[in-house]
Amino acid sequence: MSHNYATPLTPEKRLTRVLSRIPDDWSVNIDRQPDGNGGTCWRARLTLPGDDALDWTAPQGTMVEALETAWRQARALPGGEAGPQVTVKN
């Protein structure tokens, strides 16, 4: 009997998934900054058509985490419901 186990998402698959869910007419900004400990942190923000740019996300450890956080912020706004309701999980 075979079993169907879910495979963990790689960072590349997570990035592909979150980028595929952002509508083409939304602007994406990504910012990379030093984190003060010799490393790098990432921030992202989305701009919905006809709106001002959203606030930058809090610094995140990876670019994917920053984009997923920006996606969640945009989806929580009244104009952020584009397409079917989708949940991005870590």
N, C-alpha and C positions, 0 to 999 in steps of 0.2 A: 504494500500500500504506500503510495507516495504522499508526501506532505508538502503543503504550500507555505513556505516560510517567507516572510517579507525580508528583502535584503535592505540593509541600512543605506540611507542616502549618502553618497559621497558629496563633498563640497561642490563638485562640478554639477552633479545632478540637482542639488539644492538651488544653485545659481540658475541653472536652466529653468527649473520649475518656477522660481519667483519671477524671473524676467518674462516668462511666457504668460504670466498672469497679469502683468502690468499692461494696461491698454496702450496701443500705439500712440495715441494722442496725449498721453501723460509724459511730462518731462521728468527725467531722472538725473539727479546730481549726486555724485559720490566724492567724498573728501577723505584723503588719507593724511594723518597727522602723527607726529611723534607722540608717544604716550608718556614721556617723562622718565621712563625706565629703560631707555635704549631700544624700545620696540615701536610698534606702529599700532594706531587705533584707526578705526573707520567710522565715518558718519555718512548718512544718506538723507535725501529728502526728495519728495515727489511734488510735482506741480500738476494739478488737475486743470483741464482746459477752462479758461475764463476765470480762474482763481489766482490768488497770489500763491507764491511758493509756500509750502508748509515749513514748519520749523525743522531744523536739523535734528536728527536722532541723537540720543546720548551716545558717547563714544562706545563702540563695540569692538570686540576682539578680531572679527573677520568682516570682510566686505559683505559676505552672504548674510551674516547676522544683522548688519546695518540695513541692508535692503529689505530683509524680512520685517524688521522693526518699522521701517518707513512704510511698507505695504500695509501693515496692521494699522498704523496711524491714519493713513489715507482711507482705509476701508471703514474706519470708525466715524468719518465725517459724513454729513448728510448727502453730499454730492459724490461720495466715494463708492457707491454701489454700482460698479460697472460689471455687467455680466452676472453669472451665477455666484452665489455665496460660496466663497472658498476660504478654507482655513489653512494657513501656513504653519506647520509644526516644526519645532526644532528637532 
